[in-house]
Amino acid sequence: MKLSGILLPWVSVLCVGLLGVGTYGALFVAPADYQQGEAARIMYVHVPAAWMSLATFVFMAVASALALIFRHPLSDLCAKACAPIGAGFTFLALLTGALWGGPMWGTFWEWDPRLTSQLILLFIYFGYMAIWSTIEDPTRAARVAAVLALVGSIMVPIIHYSVDWWNSLHQGPSVFREGGPSIHPDMLWPLLVMALGYHAFLIAVLLVRMRTEIIRRRVRALQLRRVGGLA
């Protein structure tokens, strides 16, 4: 709690600064795409959200694995706190992808491998959160949720390589690819700054959620002690 209290203000300021600079670069510095025009600017929201949907799930799965192996309560707490954030990133990626796909593909939704697998990931996030909500015993809920997170992690490589493995309307990698990025530097740096801002947002919200959960558990423990004392 002490460490997170020190880090949280700095990470929050960093998050606001990065997102502000990235947004300015995306709107006023980056040129319009030569094919997609101004509609391509939605990628500065869509692409980092898609990256973060996978990164957050990987983080959640690693925390779940550490919880199963070392039984550390903070690992379960961290994984639990990640789920709503990752679900938010995934929903944002799907929503902005639909808004992007409408004018580009002529349809807001297509059962494309990348889109379908991303939707499955969102359902896994929902399932993970449902486990914590429906199982009253925190220890049992943590174990069942951890298993789901580890099994669900198979979706990360499927989503990442779906464009290469199957015929897809979705464009291939243009940033992390052999030979270096294929987009103009004036478009690349706002995209990377926005991605860093999303990472800072994840850390800031994660710290807030973990602190809140710790306080909630402390209050619950005090209430149980009080009830036990009265009994």
PEPE-V702863 format. One record per pair of residues at least 4 apart in sequence whose C-alpha atoms are under 7 Angstrom apart, sorted by the first residue. I is the first residue (numbers start at 1). J is the second residue. D is the distance in Angstrom with one decimal. If there is no record, write none. Layout:
# PEPE-V702863
i={I/I}
j={J/J}
d={D/D}
This chain:
# PEPE-V702863
i={1/1/2/3/4/4/7/8/8/8/9/10/11/11/11/12/12/13/14/14/15/15/15/15/16/17/18/18/18/18/18/19/19/19/20/21/22/22/22/22/22/23/24/25/25/25/26/26/26/26/29/30/30/31/32/32/32/33/33/33/36/39/42/42/42/43/44/44/44/45/46/46/46/46/47/48/48/48/48/49/49/49/49/49/50/50/50/50/51/52/52/53/53/53/53/54/54/55/56/56/56/57/57/58/58/59/60/60/60/61/61/61/61/62/63/63/63/63/63/64/64/64/64/64/64/65/65/66/66/67/67/67/67/67/68/73/74/75/76/76/77/77/78/78/79/81/81/81/82/82/83/83/83/84/85/86/87/87/87/88/89/90/90/91/91/92/93/94/95/96/97/98/98/98/99/100/101/101/101/101/102/102/102/111/111/112/112/112/113/113/113/113/114/114/114/114/114/115/116/117/117/118/118/119/120/121/121/122/123/124/124/125/126/127/128/128/128/129/130/131/131/131/132/135/137/138/139/140/141/142/143/144/145/146/147/148/149/154/155/156/157/158/161/162/163/163/163/163/173/174/174/174/175/175/175/176/176/177/183/183/184/185/187/188/189/190/191/192/193/194/195/196/197/198/199/200/201/202/203/204/205/206/207/208/209/210/211/212/213/214/215/216/217/218/219/220/221/222/223/224/225/226/227}
j={5/211/6/7/8/207/11/12/204/207/13/14/15/200/204/16/204/17/18/200/19/197/200/201/20/21/22/193/194/196/197/23/194/197/24/25/26/190/191/193/194/27/28/29/30/190/30/41/44/190/186/186/187/187/37/38/40/37/38/40/40/100/46/96/100/47/48/191/194/49/50/93/96/97/51/52/194/195/198/53/89/90/92/93/54/89/90/93/55/56/89/57/86/89/90/58/156/59/60/82/86/61/86/62/153/63/64/79/82/65/149/150/153/66/67/75/76/78/79/68/75/76/79/146/149/69/146/70/75/71/72/73/75/76/143/77/78/79/80/142/81/210/82/210/83/206/209/210/86/206/87/125/129/88/89/90/91/122/125/92/93/94/122/95/122/96/97/98/99/100/101/102/108/109/108/104/105/106/107/108/106/107/108/115/116/116/168/169/117/162/166/168/118/159/162/163/170/119/120/121/159/122/159/123/124/125/155/126/127/128/152/129/130/131/132/145/148/133/134/135/141/145/141/141/141/142/143/144/145/146/147/148/149/150/151/152/153/158/159/160/161/162/165/166/167/168/170/172/177/181/182/183/180/181/182/180/181/181/187/188/188/189/191/192/193/194/195/196/197/198/199/200/201/202/203/204/205/206/207/208/209/210/211/212/213/214/215/216/217/218/219/220/221/222/223/224/225/226/227/228/229/230/231}
d={5.9/6.6/6.5/6.3/5.7/6.3/6.1/6.0/5.9/6.8/6.2/6.1/6.0/6.1/5.8/6.3/5.8/6.1/6.0/6.8/6.1/5.0/4.9/5.5/5.9/6.2/5.9/6.0/6.5/6.8/4.8/5.9/5.5/5.0/6.2/6.2/6.0/4.7/6.8/5.2/4.8/6.1/5.7/4.6/5.9/5.1/5.3/6.6/6.6/5.5/6.7/5.1/4.8/6.9/4.9/5.1/6.9/4.6/6.7/6.1/5.6/6.9/6.1/6.9/6.8/5.3/6.7/5.4/6.7/6.2/6.2/5.1/5.5/6.3/6.2/6.0/6.8/4.9/6.9/6.1/5.1/6.7/6.3/5.2/6.8/6.8/6.3/5.1/6.2/5.7/6.3/6.4/5.2/5.1/4.9/6.2/6.0/6.2/6.1/6.6/5.4/6.0/6.5/6.1/6.8/6.2/6.1/4.5/6.0/6.1/5.2/5.4/6.6/6.2/6.1/5.0/6.7/6.6/5.4/6.3/6.4/6.1/6.0/4.7/6.8/6.2/6.9/5.6/6.3/4.6/5.4/6.9/5.1/5.6/7.0/6.3/5.9/6.2/6.1/6.2/6.1/6.5/6.2/6.4/6.7/6.1/5.7/6.1/6.1/6.4/6.1/5.9/6.6/6.1/6.4/6.1/6.1/5.8/5.7/6.1/6.1/6.3/6.0/6.0/7.0/6.0/5.8/6.1/6.4/6.0/5.8/6.1/4.5/5.9/6.3/6.4/5.1/6.8/6.1/5.3/5.0/4.5/4.3/6.5/5.7/5.9/5.9/6.6/6.0/6.0/7.0/6.4/6.1/5.8/5.6/6.6/6.9/6.2/6.3/6.3/5.8/6.5/6.5/6.5/6.3/6.3/6.7/6.3/6.1/6.1/6.7/6.4/6.1/6.3/6.8/5.6/6.7/6.3/6.0/5.9/6.2/6.1/5.5/5.4/6.1/6.0/6.5/6.2/5.9/6.0/6.3/6.4/6.2/6.2/6.1/5.7/6.1/6.7/5.9/6.2/5.9/5.5/6.1/5.9/6.7/5.6/6.7/6.1/6.0/5.5/5.2/6.5/6.8/4.2/6.4/6.7/6.2/6.3/6.6/6.3/6.1/6.1/6.6/6.3/6.1/6.0/6.2/6.3/6.2/6.2/6.3/6.3/6.1/6.2/6.4/6.1/6.1/5.8/6.1/6.4/6.1/6.0/6.1/6.1/6.1/6.1/6.3/6.1/6.1/6.2/6.2/6.2/6.1/6.2/6.2/6.2/6.2/6.1/6.1/6.0/6.0/6.2/6.1}
